[in-house]
Amino acid sequence: MEFSVAGLWESMGLAARAVVLILAFLSVYSFAVMIERGLLLRKTRLQSQAFADQIANMTGMSEVLAQTKSPELGEHCSLAQVVGEALEEAQPLIEEGNDGAAVATAEAAVTRSVTVTVAVLRKRLVQLASTAAGAPFLGLFGTVLGLIRAFQTIATTGSGGLTSVAAGISEALITTLVGLFVAIPALWAHNILADHIDSMIVDLDSTASRLVERLVRSSLRAGKQA
């Protein structure tokens, strides 16, 4: 048996090859998720920061609502989405002059919108966690297959020499190695992304609540003075 990638592949059984191919697919998929989620989080952070800077000095609700629908913000501006939904729900109560209900409604709307945003940002993280948890077991499954093949070779040839069982042992070790290669980056990426999302959500909730409360109270004061 030739100890190269091609040689090892040729020496593997069909079941072990299937395990390696499944693990290879999971590896490609997990790296694609890492890149896609990373880019999404970066866009969300930058667009939300740009929106916060744009409305920092605005006091008119209609002006801010128009800004939340600006196509220049991009589709991943979570802060604009949360603030816009909260202001839209509170606007009828503000027009009625119902101070307490307007503030409470705006706060509840912020909470609901942030919850939806969490679900959007965490999309596909479950698949990363499943890959990190399942890949080692797939590798272990391949390991068991390799060991079974090695013992079958011993039973068939009646010899326990290294040469007779080398293919089965190498098959077992390869599937274990590939399983770990897939699982470790997936676990690392999942933890990094989850931690980053948690930090973003705390900041989003705090910033949105502060902005919405300021705008609602400013609009209520303006309505009483009119």
SVG drawing of the C-alpha trace seen along z (x, -y; Angstrom):
<svg xmlns="http://www.w3.org/2000/svg" viewBox="-56 -75 60 94">
<polyline fill="none" stroke="black" stroke-width="0.4" points="0.0,0.0 1.4,-3.4 1.3,-5.9 0.0,-8.9 -3.4,-10.6 -4.2,-8.6 -2.8,-5.4 -4.7,-5.7 -7.9,-6.5 -7.4,-3.4 -6.8,-1.2 -10.0,-2.3 -13.3,-0.4 -16.5,-1.8 -18.0,-2.4 -15.0,-4.4 -14.9,-6.4 -18.6,-7.3 -17.8,-8.5 -14.9,-10.6 -17.0,-12.1 -19.8,-13.0 -17.2,-14.6 -15.8,-16.5 -19.2,-17.9 -19.8,-18.9 -16.4,-20.6 -17.2,-22.6 -20.6,-23.5 -19.3,-24.6 -16.7,-26.8 -19.3,-28.4 -21.5,-29.1 -18.5,-30.6 -17.8,-33.0 -21.5,-33.9 -22.3,-34.5 -19.1,-36.5 -19.8,-38.8 -23.5,-39.2 -22.5,-40.2 -19.9,-42.7 -22.5,-44.3 -25.1,-44.4 -22.6,-46.1 -21.4,-48.7 -24.9,-49.5 -26.4,-49.8 -23.5,-52.1 -24.0,-54.3 -27.8,-54.6 -27.1,-55.5 -24.7,-58.3 -27.3,-59.6 -30.2,-59.9 -28.1,-61.0 -29.3,-64.6 -32.7,-64.0 -35.7,-64.7 -38.6,-64.4 -40.3,-61.0 -41.4,-61.3 -37.8,-62.2 -36.4,-59.2 -39.1,-56.9 -38.3,-58.1 -34.6,-57.4 -35.3,-53.8 -36.8,-53.1 -33.9,-54.7 -32.5,-52.2 -29.1,-53.5 -29.0,-51.8 -29.0,-48.3 -31.0,-45.3 -29.0,-44.2 -29.4,-47.3 -30.9,-45.7 -31.0,-48.9 -33.1,-50.7 -35.5,-47.7 -36.0,-47.6 -36.3,-51.4 -38.7,-51.7 -41.0,-48.9 -41.1,-50.4 -41.9,-53.9 -44.6,-52.7 -46.4,-50.9 -46.1,-53.8 -47.1,-56.5 -50.9,-56.2 -50.7,-56.4 -48.4,-59.4 -51.0,-61.1 -53.6,-60.4 -51.4,-61.9 -51.4,-58.6 -48.0,-59.0 -47.8,-55.8 -49.2,-53.5 -46.9,-55.0 -43.8,-54.4 -44.8,-50.9 -45.8,-49.9 -42.5,-51.2 -40.5,-49.2 -42.5,-46.0 -42.0,-46.5 -38.2,-46.9 -38.1,-43.6 -40.1,-41.7 -38.0,-43.1 -34.7,-42.3 -36.0,-38.7 -36.6,-38.4 -33.2,-39.8 -31.6,-37.2 -33.2,-34.5 -32.0,-36.0 -28.4,-36.4 -28.3,-32.9 -29.5,-31.3 -27.4,-28.3 -25.4,-28.3 -27.3,-25.2 -25.9,-23.4 -22.4,-24.5 -23.0,-23.1 -24.4,-19.9 -21.4,-19.5 -19.0,-20.1 -20.9,-17.5 -21.5,-14.9 -18.3,-14.9 -16.2,-13.1 -18.9,-10.4 -18.8,-9.9 -15.1,-9.7 -15.4,-7.1 -17.9,-5.2 -15.3,-5.0 -12.7,-4.0 -14.8,-1.1 -15.3,0.0 -11.5,-0.1 -10.9,2.0 -13.5,4.5 -11.8,4.7 -8.5,5.2 -9.8,8.1 -11.5,9.6 -8.2,9.6 -6.6,11.4 -9.4,14.0 -9.1,14.4 -5.3,14.6 -4.7,16.2 -1.8,13.8 -1.6,10.9 1.3,9.2 1.3,5.4 1.3,5.8 -2.0,7.7 -3.8,5.2 -2.2,2.0 -5.0,1.1 -7.7,1.5 -5.7,-0.4 -4.9,-3.3 -8.5,-3.5 -9.5,-3.7 -6.9,-6.5 -7.8,-8.5 -11.5,-8.7 -10.8,-9.7 -8.4,-12.4 -10.9,-13.8 -13.7,-13.8 -11.5,-15.9 -10.5,-18.2 -14.1,-18.9 -15.3,-19.2 -12.6,-21.5 -13.0,-24.5 -16.8,-24.2 -16.8,-24.2 -14.4,-27.1 -16.4,-29.1 -19.7,-28.4 -18.4,-29.7 -16.8,-32.8 -19.9,-33.7 -22.3,-33.0 -20.3,-35.2 -20.1,-38.0 -23.9,-37.8 -24.6,-38.0 -22.5,-41.1 -24.2,-42.7 -27.7,-41.9 -26.9,-43.5 -25.7,-46.6 -28.6,-46.6 -31.2,-46.3 -29.5,-49.1 -29.1,-51.5 -32.6,-50.9 -34.3,-51.3 -32.5,-54.5 -33.2,-56.0 -36.9,-55.0 -37.5,-56.3 -35.9,-59.6 -37.9,-60.0 -41.2,-59.0 -40.9,-61.3 -39.7,-64.1 -42.7,-63.6 -45.1,-63.6 -43.6,-66.9 -43.9,-68.4 -47.6,-67.3 -48.4,-68.9 -46.8,-72.1 -48.6,-72.3"/>
</svg>
